[in-house]
Amino acid sequence: MTHDLSRLLRPRSIAVIGGGAWCRAVTNQLTKAGFAGAVWPVHPKGGTIDNYRVYSGLNDLPSPPDASFIGINRNATIDTVQTLSNMGAGGAVCFASGFAEVADGADLNTALLKAAGDMPILGPNCYGMINNCDGALLWPDQHGCTPVDRGVAILTQSSNIAINLTMQSRALPISYVITCGNQAQTTQAEIALGLLDDPRVTAIGLHIEGFGDPVAWQILARAAKAKNIPLIALKVGKSVQAQTATISHTASLAGSDAGAAALLNRLGIARVDDLSTLLEALKLLHATGPLPNRNIATISCSGGEASLAADLAHDLDLTFPPLNTKQQSALFSALGPRVTLANPLDYHTYIWRDTAAMTAAFSAMIDPTLALTLLIVDFPRADRCDPSDWDCVVQAALDTRAQTGGNIGMVATLPELMPEKIAQQLMSGGVIPFNSLREALNAAAIAGPMTTPDIAMNLAVAPEIHTTITLSESDAKQALADYGVRSPKRVDTIDIGSVDFNKLSFPVVLKGVGFAHKTEAGAVKLNLTDPDAVKTAAAQMPTNHFLLEEMVSGTIAELLIGVIKDPAHGFVLTIGAGGILTELLQDSVSLLVPSSEDAINQSLTKLKCYKLLAGYRGKPATKLDAICRAILGVQDYVLANLDTIEEVEINPLICTTQAAIAVDALIRIAK
């Protein structure tokens, strides 16, 4: 069920239920924020608090509140939620803990959900929310926010992280801060979806511990894309569910963070690894929206800073385009013959303090082909130095923005070298202040265009399976063959002496059946050239059940193709270097099922071993369309058996100039 969060997120009346210090903090924050709506404290003792009348009960309120902060114990919370729901309230923040997150809280959690009915609730075990556009705060603590007309929204699963983020001094306008708590009813994705209805929200940052329902995130991503509202995620934690499949190589490649990465990539949600980059990327997207490309320029008065910018961007998806004729001519006019013209640009200090000349030089670099131009400027400590000597560069940056309309940022190489007062001045003039060169470059890469060819495809939902069995290799290959996956001609037998060797072409490979890792068990022999060699090899194996197959010749590369069921993210399709190189190279990409042929082909190009597939240093190339057909065949098998599949793996898929052949296969299904 999708809940209507409009009254809860943008209330005109707020009830604060409870009499403790936390509730008094809520009314205090509402007073400080100048909330223009009605504030109704509720406590049996009545009286007043912060000049607000205290009502003795919910039934005494003038009308059902749009939003309520419930700051009482967990048992009383359930009864209060029931009363609010019955009276038609708009929603509530459940501050109390002790529900599903503790051993004895499961029944209380169920009772809470039943009491809420259709009324949306945040939490339980939830700090609440801050709406800085309307001064509506259901927030029981201090914070660092200020009123804004528009800005980014930040959703976290950690109250402490939320508080810390509000204390930023980076001139980032924040419209909402919301903590999601246990998400017993209303999920983080659903809360973010409700924020998309507010035109004052420019971008949404998400601190995510777990996704819960991947389909809900798919709905959010599609809606955000339709409204051109960028989403950025800081995903923490690992998917332990996927690590239960320990018998395959796929599990080691896709069993940790690959599913989360594949889901975010599928949905077009940019990912960051730290809070600072999250804030800087949100700041950039607030100011510019998604960038049209990843072409950038940097301008500094130091060759060291120019080199540092180039080095820090080296491993990012960013490009420093060479200067075109127009830029060169305009820069030469502004800087003269003593400056070497290049991108990144070191303009020296010949024109420092000449605001008009600096404006001309900065403006000369602005070009329609650039997504962003960064001015690298470090400000001195105001307590020990005279920062007024830097007024010229601030004014030149603001004048450049006003004259050119280009996307311009001013970057301090160190966070502490961008004073908050200067950052606010720049931001108000349309120049984006960045508190770190590395984070600014990361933000530019994140804000660039993302290709999401499969965002319209519905994700395959992973059902819960308790007990599984592993098919024999022969049965696994036959199951995949029905979906177009080629495998060698073979004989499955418990009597080598009865095999008609005339039906096979030598050389052959002999495998012992029943071993997860045949090589380690001594249960595989290659390049057997005659029947006697086969019989001798069979006698040396620790089994009496064999699979005899024709050898595949002409190998150019070996791949791994695997699908693992990850309850946290759906079915994860992994493509990587196969054979003995699987763990050695850790060269893999992961997607979610289903994925399109275009997405699969794009993923192949991201592999380090793609050069082998495409023909390396004059060597022959593999048949790429045959590889893609094999991958699609594995996916088709999974899609046809979603209710039973736990895991599928081909390792290796032998890739030749003419074919892609599965020489080993594993399938685990529900018992």
Secondary structure, DSSP 8 states (H G I E B T S, - for coil): -----HHHHS-SEEEEE--SHHHHHHHHHHHHHT--SEEEEE-TT--EETTEE-BSSGGGSSS--SEEEE-S-HHHHHHHHHHHHHHT---EEE----STTSTT-HHHHHHHHHHHTTS-EE-SS---EEETTTTEEE-SS-------SSEEEEEES-HHHHHHHHT--S---EEEEEE-TT-SSS-HHHHHHHHTT-TTEEEEEEEES--S-HHHHHHHHHHHHHHT--EEEEE-S--SGGGG--SSHHHHHHTTTHHHHHHHHHHT-EEESSHHHHHHHHHHHHHH-S-S-SBEEEEES-HHHHHHHHHHTTTSS-B-----HHHHHHHHHHH-TTS---SSEE-TTTTTT-HHHHHHHHHHH--TT-SEEEEE-----TTTS-GGGGHHHHHHHHHHHHHH---EEEE-SSGGGS-HHHHHHHHHTT-EEES-HHHHHHHHHHHS----TTTTS----------EEE--HHHHHHHHHTTT-B---EEEES-GGG--GGGS-SSEEEEETT-SSTTTTT-EEEEE-SHHHHHHHHHTSS-S-EEEEE------EEEEEEEEEETTTEEEEEEEE-GGGHHHH--EEEEESS--HHHHHHHHHTSTTHHHHH-STT-----HHHHHHHHHHHHHHHHHTTTTEEEEEEEEEEE-SS-EEESSEEEEEE-
